[in-house]
Amino acid sequence: MEPPRDTLQESIERQREILAGLLQEPLRRLAENCARVWGDREALDRVLEEGLEYVPWAKFLYALDTDARQISDNISREGIIERDFGRDRSTRPYMREAVPASGFLLSEAYISLRARRPSLTAIQIVRDADNRALGFVGADFDLRDLPLTRELYEEPRYWRQIKGDPSIRGTVFHQTRTESELDRHIDTVLGVVDELMTDHGVYHVILHFSSSRAIVWHMDDPYRYRLLDIDMLTNPNICLAYPRRDYPADAAVPAARIRDVLDGFRRLRFMDEMLYLRSGTLNIFNGIVGLTFSCDGSHYIPWDEFLDKDHAFWVTGIAAAS
């Protein structure tokens, strides 16, 4: 059995642990070298310039006193940048985090002030021979320059509910469903969509019932979506414009159950005049069904759990959430 993939947070933490392991020793070495010339701006600049050789991927290196005021220039691979000498960095995100007992901190990611890009800062406390804190050395990193493994985390397969616009939820009991063109031709539309997904390579569909359109993604051209209006959706000839493709063996949703999911959309669309489905999404590879209701609330649920829920469950659950 394939081992479980990391969740998003687990993936982030694993990357941070790798980075901390790469950066901690070089920053400790740099802090020791800075301590020997602490308080001498020009000497600090020279030590920081040398530090670029063994603090990998750093965009800027600098030294701060214990009040987080900069006492060196910014040192970069393009040269010395003097404008930040004397800068108060005490309000920056990396200076507002508690530095661990080890004296090394890898900050949470933040948006840099000037480049406005996701960044990280590593901070190391500088101590004198008597172990008294003199200040800090800081190293700024652009996230795109760091040697991350960049493994893609897997989307979790559990039910998630997200509340929508409060102004819509507040008026849901004062509205009624208006019949759309898609509603009037729903048998034909669902038949066409089923055919496209099971035999013609469409792996992801969003059905907008209220506005009578669909958006589809095809395995042969996965980076572009195609917009299908009601004329296309009600014309079975559209299947001739999509190449015949075998149903993928690694799909999470069995081909024989796609129509069951689509019929589930139909039931939710007509289940109530106030609480009804506005759009439904199905992706055959991650096996997730997406539902957005008239109250603007959304649900993301594994396809098999979706099929297990009956009419009463959805009416009761959506009404309570509204």
N, C-alpha and C positions, 0 to 999 in steps of 0.2 A: 504494500500500500504506500502511495506517495505521502511523505510527511507533510503536515499542515504548513501552509505558507504564512509568512508574517502578516499581521494586521498592519494598518498604516502606522500606528504609534510604535509598534514593535520594530518596524522597519526603520523609522526615524531614530529610535534609541540605539539600534545596532550600528547605524551609520555614525552616530555621535560618539559611540564608544571606540570605533575604529579611528576616527579623527583625533580624539583625545589621546589615544595611544601613540599616534604619530607625532603629536605636537608637544606633549608634556615635557619630554626630555630636552628638546631643543630650546624651549622657553626657559626651562630651569637653568640651562647653560648660559643663555643670554642674560638672564637676571644676575647670575654670579659675575659675569664680565662687566655688567653695568654698575654693579655695586662698587667696584674698584675705582670708578671715575665719577661717582655720583655727585651731582651738583655742578659739574663742568659741562656746559652745553656742547661745546665743540668736541670734547672727548666722548661724550655720550653719542653724538652723531656718528663718530667714527666707529664706535663699538657696534652701534645699530647697523651701520653699513656692512660691517663684517658679518653681522647676524643674518643678513639676507642669504648668505652662503649656506647656512645650516638650519634656517627656519623656512622650510619649503612652502611655496605657494603664497607667501605673505604678500599682500598688496601694499600695506604700510606697516612700519614698525615705529614705536615712539615710547617715551618714558613719561611717567606721571608722578607727581608727589602724592603724599598721603591724602590730600584733599582732591585728588583727581585733576589737578591742574597740570598742563603739559609743560615739561621742563626741557624737552628736546624738540628738534624739528621733526616733521614727518619724513621718514626715510623710505624711499621707494626704489624700484629697479630703474626708474627713469631719472633718479637723482634726489636731491634734498629739496623739500618743500617747506618753506619757512613760515607760511601764513598761519599755521596752527600753533606756533610757539606761544605759550601762555594761555591756550584755550582751556576753558573749564569743561571737562567731560563728565562731571558728576551726575548730570541728568540723563546721560546716554544709557540705553538699556543694559549694556554689559557692565556698567558701573553700579547699577541698582540691584544686581544679583549678589547674593552672599557668596564670598569666596570660601571654598572648603578649607579644612585644616591643612591640606597638602600645599596650599598656596597657589594652586593652579585652577583656573576656571575656563571652561569653554562655554561661551554664552549661548543662549537661545538665538535662533535666527531672527534678524530684524531687517528693516529696509533702511539702507544707508541714506544719509542726508543729502549728499551731493550726487552720487550716481543713481540714487533711487532704485537700487538693486538689492535682492536678498543677500545678506552678508552675515558673517560670524566674526566674533572677536575672541581671541584667547588672551587671558590676563594671567600674569605671574607676579606674585609679591616679590619685591626686592628687599633683601635683609642684609644688614652689616655683619661684621665678624662676631658681634655680641648678640646676634639673632633679633635685633630690633628692626622693625619695618621702616624702610626708607621711602617706599612708594611702590610703583608697579611698572612693569613693561607690558606694552600692549601690542598685539599683532592682529591687523584687520585682514579678513579674507573675503573675496568674492566667491559666493557659493559655486558658481559655474567653474571656478578654477581648481576646486578641491577634488582629490582622487577618490571619489565615492564609487562604490560598486554599482550604484544605479540600478539595482535589481528592482523590478516593478512589483509592488505589493499586490496581492490578490484581493479583489473586492469581496468583502465578507458575505456569506450566504445566510443572513438571518433577517427577520422582518424588522423594518424600520419605518416609523411614522414621523412625518414632518408637517407641522402646522403651517398653514398658508397665511395670506394677507388678513389681518384682523378685521379690516373694513368689510371684506367679503364674508367672513365667518359671521359677522354681526348682523348681516342682512339675509342670510341663507333661508330663513323661514318666511321671508317676504317675497321669494321668487319661485317661479315654476319653470320646468323644462320646456323649451320651445323646440318643436320637432324640426330637425335638420334634414337636408337632402340625404345625408348618409343614413339617418334613421329610417327614412322611407325606403331605402334600397339596401338595408343592412345585410340581408341574406346574400345578395350578389357580392357586396363588398367583402364580407368575411370569406366567401368562397374564393375570391380572387387573391386575397392576402394569404390564405392557407396554401393555395397553389404556388404562389411566389416563394413562400418560405420552405415548403417541403420539396419542391422540384426545380426551383429556378434560382437558387443561390442567395436569396434575401435572408440575412441572418438577424437583422434588427429592424423593428418597425415601431413607429409611434402613430397611433390612430387618434386623430382629433375629431371626436364625434360631433361636437358642437359647431365646429367650423368646416366640417365635411372635407377633410384632407388627410393625407398620410405622408409621413416621411420614412423612407426606407434606405438601408445600407446594403450593398451587394458585396459578396466575397471577392469578386473579381476586381472591384474598385473600392476598397474599404475606406479610403480617406475622403470620399465625396458622398454626400447624401443626395437622394432624388426626391423631389416633391411631386406627389401624385394628387391631382385635384379630383373632384367627384366624377367628372366625365371619364377620367382614366380608371378610377376605382370601380366604376359600374360597367366597364367594358372588358369582358374576359379576353378579348384579343390582345390586351396589354401583355399577356404572358408570352406572346410571340416575340416581344421586344427584349425579353430576358433569356439568356442562354440556359439550356437544360443543364442542371448540375445535380450530382448525387448528393444526398443529404449527408452532411459531415458526420463522420464516426465519433468525433470528440464533442459533439453538441451535448449540452446538459439536459436539454428537453427532447424526449423521444418524438420523432416525426409524427407518430400516431396521436400524440397528445396536443399538438398545436391547435387543432380545431377545438378541442375542449377548452383551452385557454381563451380562444377568441369567442367561443360561446359564453364563457364566463363574463367577458366584457359586455356582451349583449345583455345578459341578465342584470348587470350593475347599471347599465345605461337606462334600462326601463324599470328599475326596481321601485322607484318612488318619484313623485313629481317635484319634490323639493330637494331631496338628497339623491344625486345621480352621478354617474361617471361622465366626466368631461373628456378625458383622454386616457388611453391605455397603451402601455409599452411592453414589448416582449423582446428579449435577447436570448437566442437559443444557446449561446455559448456559456454565458454565466448563469443562465436559468432563472433570471430575475424578472418578475412582472412588476411594472410600475403603474400606479393608479393615481389619477388626480380627480377629485370629486368637486361637486358644485360649491362646497364650502371652502375650496381652494386647498384643502388638506391633501397630502400625498402619502402614499404607502409604497414601499419597495419590499417585495415578499417573494421567496422562492416559489417557483411555479407549482410544485406539488402541494405546498401549504395553501396556496391560493385556491386550488381546486378542492381542498378539504373544507373550505368555509362555505356556509350556506347563506341564503338570502337574509335570514333573520340576524345572523351575526353582523353582516355589513350594515344593515339599517340601524341596528342598535348601537354598534360601535361608532359609526360616523356621527349619529345624532348626539352621542355623549361627548365626542370630541369637539363638536360645534358649540 
